[in-house]
Amino acid sequence: MSNQEQLEALMARIEALEQREKQLTYASNAYQAILTTLLGNLDKNTRDKVIHMVDQAHDIAYARANLEQKSNILGADDITQRIFLFAQGRAAQSR
């Protein structure tokens, strides 16, 4: 395979990865909006219980995880916390 062919193959792979990243970002944003809306529409007690259960699930998963999984869980936990904070603030504003 020539250098030009290798470059073209590499560029095609990069393009495919960039498209996949866009799809994942769109899906993530959609799920965040859905979860935020659902949590924001719950009464405070129910919302607090759901948030507490999710926090517990994250703690259990983290305790059982290997090093790579722990990194993934921490990243997901950051996103989840932002969703919770937004939902709590949004719910407080709407009530």
PyMOL commands that place a pseudoatom at each C-alpha (Angstrom):
pseudoatom trace, name=CA, resn=MET, resi=1, chain=A, elem=C, hetatm=0, pos=[0.000, 0.000, 0.000]
pseudoatom trace, name=CA, resn=SER, resi=2, chain=A, elem=C, hetatm=0, pos=[1.473, 3.335, -1.034]
pseudoatom trace, name=CA, resn=ASN, resi=3, chain=A, elem=C, hetatm=0, pos=[1.801, 6.323, 1.272]
pseudoatom trace, name=CA, resn=GLN, resi=4, chain=A, elem=C, hetatm=0, pos=[-1.032, 8.026, -0.595]
pseudoatom trace, name=CA, resn=GLU, resi=5, chain=A, elem=C, hetatm=0, pos=[-3.310, 5.008, -0.122]
pseudoatom trace, name=CA, resn=GLN, resi=6, chain=A, elem=C, hetatm=0, pos=[-2.411, 4.830, 3.568]
pseudoatom trace, name=CA, resn=LEU, resi=7, chain=A, elem=C, hetatm=0, pos=[-3.157, 8.530, 3.954]
pseudoatom trace, name=CA, resn=GLU, resi=8, chain=A, elem=C, hetatm=0, pos=[-6.523, 8.164, 2.225]
pseudoatom trace, name=CA, resn=ALA, resi=9, chain=A, elem=C, hetatm=0, pos=[-7.410, 5.169, 4.393]
pseudoatom trace, name=CA, resn=LEU, resi=10, chain=A, elem=C, hetatm=0, pos=[-6.412, 7.080, 7.502]
pseudoatom trace, name=CA, resn=MET, resi=11, chain=A, elem=C, hetatm=0, pos=[-8.429, 10.132, 6.456]
pseudoatom trace, name=CA, resn=ALA, resi=12, chain=A, elem=C, hetatm=0, pos=[-11.480, 7.916, 5.847]
pseudoatom trace, name=CA, resn=ARG, resi=13, chain=A, elem=C, hetatm=0, pos=[-11.118, 6.407, 9.324]
pseudoatom trace, name=CA, resn=ILE, resi=14, chain=A, elem=C, hetatm=0, pos=[-10.783, 9.854, 10.871]
pseudoatom trace, name=CA, resn=GLU, resi=15, chain=A, elem=C, hetatm=0, pos=[-13.928, 11.018, 9.073]
pseudoatom trace, name=CA, resn=ALA, resi=16, chain=A, elem=C, hetatm=0, pos=[-15.827, 7.940, 10.281]
pseudoatom trace, name=CA, resn=LEU, resi=17, chain=A, elem=C, hetatm=0, pos=[-14.680, 8.557, 13.855]
pseudoatom trace, name=CA, resn=GLU, resi=18, chain=A, elem=C, hetatm=0, pos=[-15.701, 12.213, 13.673]
pseudoatom trace, name=CA, resn=GLN, resi=19, chain=A, elem=C, hetatm=0, pos=[-19.156, 11.222, 12.427]
pseudoatom trace, name=CA, resn=ARG, resi=20, chain=A, elem=C, hetatm=0, pos=[-19.494, 8.676, 15.227]
pseudoatom trace, name=CA, resn=GLU, resi=21, chain=A, elem=C, hetatm=0, pos=[-18.463, 11.317, 17.764]
pseudoatom trace, name=CA, resn=LYS, resi=22, chain=A, elem=C, hetatm=0, pos=[-21.169, 13.654, 16.433]
pseudoatom trace, name=CA, resn=GLN, resi=23, chain=A, elem=C, hetatm=0, pos=[-23.789, 10.903, 16.702]
pseudoatom trace, name=CA, resn=LEU, resi=24, chain=A, elem=C, hetatm=0, pos=[-22.770, 10.136, 20.273]
pseudoatom trace, name=CA, resn=THR, resi=25, chain=A, elem=C, hetatm=0, pos=[-22.844, 13.821, 21.187]
pseudoatom trace, name=CA, resn=TYR, resi=26, chain=A, elem=C, hetatm=0, pos=[-26.337, 14.228, 19.730]
pseudoatom trace, name=CA, resn=ALA, resi=27, chain=A, elem=C, hetatm=0, pos=[-27.564, 11.135, 21.576]
pseudoatom trace, name=CA, resn=SER, resi=28, chain=A, elem=C, hetatm=0, pos=[-25.950, 12.264, 24.832]
pseudoatom trace, name=CA, resn=ASN, resi=29, chain=A, elem=C, hetatm=0, pos=[-27.503, 15.717, 24.565]
pseudoatom trace, name=CA, resn=ALA, resi=30, chain=A, elem=C, hetatm=0, pos=[-30.912, 14.210, 23.865]
pseudoatom trace, name=CA, resn=TYR, resi=31, chain=A, elem=C, hetatm=0, pos=[-30.706, 11.879, 26.859]
pseudoatom trace, name=CA, resn=GLN, resi=32, chain=A, elem=C, hetatm=0, pos=[-29.526, 14.729, 29.085]
pseudoatom trace, name=CA, resn=ALA, resi=33, chain=A, elem=C, hetatm=0, pos=[-32.481, 16.865, 27.998]
pseudoatom trace, name=CA, resn=ILE, resi=34, chain=A, elem=C, hetatm=0, pos=[-34.925, 14.011, 28.571]
pseudoatom trace, name=CA, resn=LEU, resi=35, chain=A, elem=C, hetatm=0, pos=[-33.553, 13.146, 32.010]
pseudoatom trace, name=CA, resn=THR, resi=36, chain=A, elem=C, hetatm=0, pos=[-33.403, 16.778, 33.059]
pseudoatom trace, name=CA, resn=THR, resi=37, chain=A, elem=C, hetatm=0, pos=[-37.009, 17.301, 31.989]
pseudoatom trace, name=CA, resn=LEU, resi=38, chain=A, elem=C, hetatm=0, pos=[-38.196, 14.156, 33.759]
pseudoatom trace, name=CA, resn=LEU, resi=39, chain=A, elem=C, hetatm=0, pos=[-36.384, 15.027, 36.961]
pseudoatom trace, name=CA, resn=GLY, resi=40, chain=A, elem=C, hetatm=0, pos=[-37.490, 18.635, 36.766]
pseudoatom trace, name=CA, resn=ASN, resi=41, chain=A, elem=C, hetatm=0, pos=[-41.129, 17.579, 36.582]
pseudoatom trace, name=CA, resn=LEU, resi=42, chain=A, elem=C, hetatm=0, pos=[-41.001, 15.354, 39.662]
pseudoatom trace, name=CA, resn=ASP, resi=43, chain=A, elem=C, hetatm=0, pos=[-41.954, 16.579, 43.095]
pseudoatom trace, name=CA, resn=LYS, resi=44, chain=A, elem=C, hetatm=0, pos=[-38.956, 17.407, 45.285]
pseudoatom trace, name=CA, resn=ASN, resi=45, chain=A, elem=C, hetatm=0, pos=[-39.160, 14.295, 47.477]
pseudoatom trace, name=CA, resn=THR, resi=46, chain=A, elem=C, hetatm=0, pos=[-39.358, 11.898, 44.539]
pseudoatom trace, name=CA, resn=ARG, resi=47, chain=A, elem=C, hetatm=0, pos=[-36.611, 13.732, 42.662]
pseudoatom trace, name=CA, resn=ASP, resi=48, chain=A, elem=C, hetatm=0, pos=[-34.355, 13.617, 45.733]
pseudoatom trace, name=CA, resn=LYS, resi=49, chain=A, elem=C, hetatm=0, pos=[-34.984, 9.866, 46.114]
pseudoatom trace, name=CA, resn=VAL, resi=50, chain=A, elem=C, hetatm=0, pos=[-34.137, 9.229, 42.450]
pseudoatom trace, name=CA, resn=ILE, resi=51, chain=A, elem=C, hetatm=0, pos=[-30.961, 11.295, 42.711]
pseudoatom trace, name=CA, resn=HIS, resi=52, chain=A, elem=C, hetatm=0, pos=[-29.957, 9.462, 45.887]
pseudoatom trace, name=CA, resn=MET, resi=53, chain=A, elem=C, hetatm=0, pos=[-30.518, 6.055, 44.239]
pseudoatom trace, name=CA, resn=VAL, resi=54, chain=A, elem=C, hetatm=0, pos=[-28.438, 7.028, 41.210]
pseudoatom trace, name=CA, resn=ASP, resi=55, chain=A, elem=C, hetatm=0, pos=[-25.656, 8.311, 43.471]
pseudoatom trace, name=CA, resn=GLN, resi=56, chain=A, elem=C, hetatm=0, pos=[-25.692, 5.004, 45.342]
pseudoatom trace, name=CA, resn=ALA, resi=57, chain=A, elem=C, hetatm=0, pos=[-25.558, 3.068, 42.071]
pseudoatom trace, name=CA, resn=HIS, resi=58, chain=A, elem=C, hetatm=0, pos=[-22.540, 5.109, 40.963]
pseudoatom trace, name=CA, resn=ASP, resi=59, chain=A, elem=C, hetatm=0, pos=[-20.794, 4.425, 44.280]
pseudoatom trace, name=CA, resn=ILE, resi=60, chain=A, elem=C, hetatm=0, pos=[-21.438, 0.672, 44.025]
pseudoatom trace, name=CA, resn=ALA, resi=61, chain=A, elem=C, hetatm=0, pos=[-20.317, 0.533, 40.397]
pseudoatom trace, name=CA, resn=TYR, resi=62, chain=A, elem=C, hetatm=0, pos=[-17.166, 2.527, 41.187]
pseudoatom trace, name=CA, resn=ALA, resi=63, chain=A, elem=C, hetatm=0, pos=[-16.276, 0.251, 44.094]
pseudoatom trace, name=CA, resn=ARG, resi=64, chain=A, elem=C, hetatm=0, pos=[-16.556, -2.829, 41.856]
pseudoatom trace, name=CA, resn=ALA, resi=65, chain=A, elem=C, hetatm=0, pos=[-14.854, -1.348, 38.796]
pseudoatom trace, name=CA, resn=ASN, resi=66, chain=A, elem=C, hetatm=0, pos=[-11.372, -1.833, 37.393]
pseudoatom trace, name=CA, resn=LEU, resi=67, chain=A, elem=C, hetatm=0, pos=[-9.161, 1.175, 36.671]
pseudoatom trace, name=CA, resn=GLU, resi=68, chain=A, elem=C, hetatm=0, pos=[-10.497, 1.812, 33.137]
pseudoatom trace, name=CA, resn=GLN, resi=69, chain=A, elem=C, hetatm=0, pos=[-14.098, 1.448, 34.248]
pseudoatom trace, name=CA, resn=LYS, resi=70, chain=A, elem=C, hetatm=0, pos=[-13.500, 3.825, 37.163]
pseudoatom trace, name=CA, resn=SER, resi=71, chain=A, elem=C, hetatm=0, pos=[-12.433, 6.521, 34.711]
pseudoatom trace, name=CA, resn=ASN, resi=72, chain=A, elem=C, hetatm=0, pos=[-15.602, 5.990, 32.673]
pseudoatom trace, name=CA, resn=ILE, resi=73, chain=A, elem=C, hetatm=0, pos=[-17.767, 6.077, 35.796]
pseudoatom trace, name=CA, resn=LEU, resi=74, chain=A, elem=C, hetatm=0, pos=[-16.182, 9.323, 36.962]
pseudoatom trace, name=CA, resn=GLY, resi=75, chain=A, elem=C, hetatm=0, pos=[-16.888, 10.892, 33.557]
pseudoatom trace, name=CA, resn=ALA, resi=76, chain=A, elem=C, hetatm=0, pos=[-20.492, 9.727, 33.661]
pseudoatom trace, name=CA, resn=ASP, resi=77, chain=A, elem=C, hetatm=0, pos=[-20.811, 10.944, 37.238]
pseudoatom trace, name=CA, resn=ASP, resi=78, chain=A, elem=C, hetatm=0, pos=[-19.750, 14.456, 36.211]
pseudoatom trace, name=CA, resn=ILE, resi=79, chain=A, elem=C, hetatm=0, pos=[-22.461, 14.534, 33.542]
pseudoatom trace, name=CA, resn=THR, resi=80, chain=A, elem=C, hetatm=0, pos=[-25.036, 13.090, 35.923]
pseudoatom trace, name=CA, resn=GLN, resi=81, chain=A, elem=C, hetatm=0, pos=[-24.268, 15.680, 38.567]
pseudoatom trace, name=CA, resn=ARG, resi=82, chain=A, elem=C, hetatm=0, pos=[-24.749, 18.481, 36.023]
pseudoatom trace, name=CA, resn=ILE, resi=83, chain=A, elem=C, hetatm=0, pos=[-28.107, 16.979, 35.046]
pseudoatom trace, name=CA, resn=PHE, resi=84, chain=A, elem=C, hetatm=0, pos=[-29.148, 16.783, 38.707]
pseudoatom trace, name=CA, resn=LEU, resi=85, chain=A, elem=C, hetatm=0, pos=[-28.086, 20.346, 39.460]
pseudoatom trace, name=CA, resn=PHE, resi=86, chain=A, elem=C, hetatm=0, pos=[-29.872, 21.674, 36.399]
pseudoatom trace, name=CA, resn=ALA, resi=87, chain=A, elem=C, hetatm=0, pos=[-33.025, 19.670, 37.153]
pseudoatom trace, name=CA, resn=GLN, resi=88, chain=A, elem=C, hetatm=0, pos=[-33.033, 20.862, 40.752]
pseudoatom trace, name=CA, resn=GLY, resi=89, chain=A, elem=C, hetatm=0, pos=[-32.580, 24.479, 39.717]
pseudoatom trace, name=CA, resn=ARG, resi=90, chain=A, elem=C, hetatm=0, pos=[-35.153, 24.212, 36.968]
pseudoatom trace, name=CA, resn=ALA, resi=91, chain=A, elem=C, hetatm=0, pos=[-37.657, 22.599, 39.302]
pseudoatom trace, name=CA, resn=ALA, resi=92, chain=A, elem=C, hetatm=0, pos=[-37.083, 25.301, 41.917]
pseudoatom trace, name=CA, resn=GLN, resi=93, chain=A, elem=C, hetatm=0, pos=[-37.708, 27.996, 39.308]
pseudoatom trace, name=CA, resn=SER, resi=94, chain=A, elem=C, hetatm=0, pos=[-40.927, 26.401, 38.052]
pseudoatom trace, name=CA, resn=ARG, resi=95, chain=A, elem=C, hetatm=0, pos=[-42.490, 25.955, 41.513]
for i in range(1, 95): cmd.bond("trace and resi %d" % i, "trace and resi %d" % (i + 1))
show_as sticks, trace
zoom trace
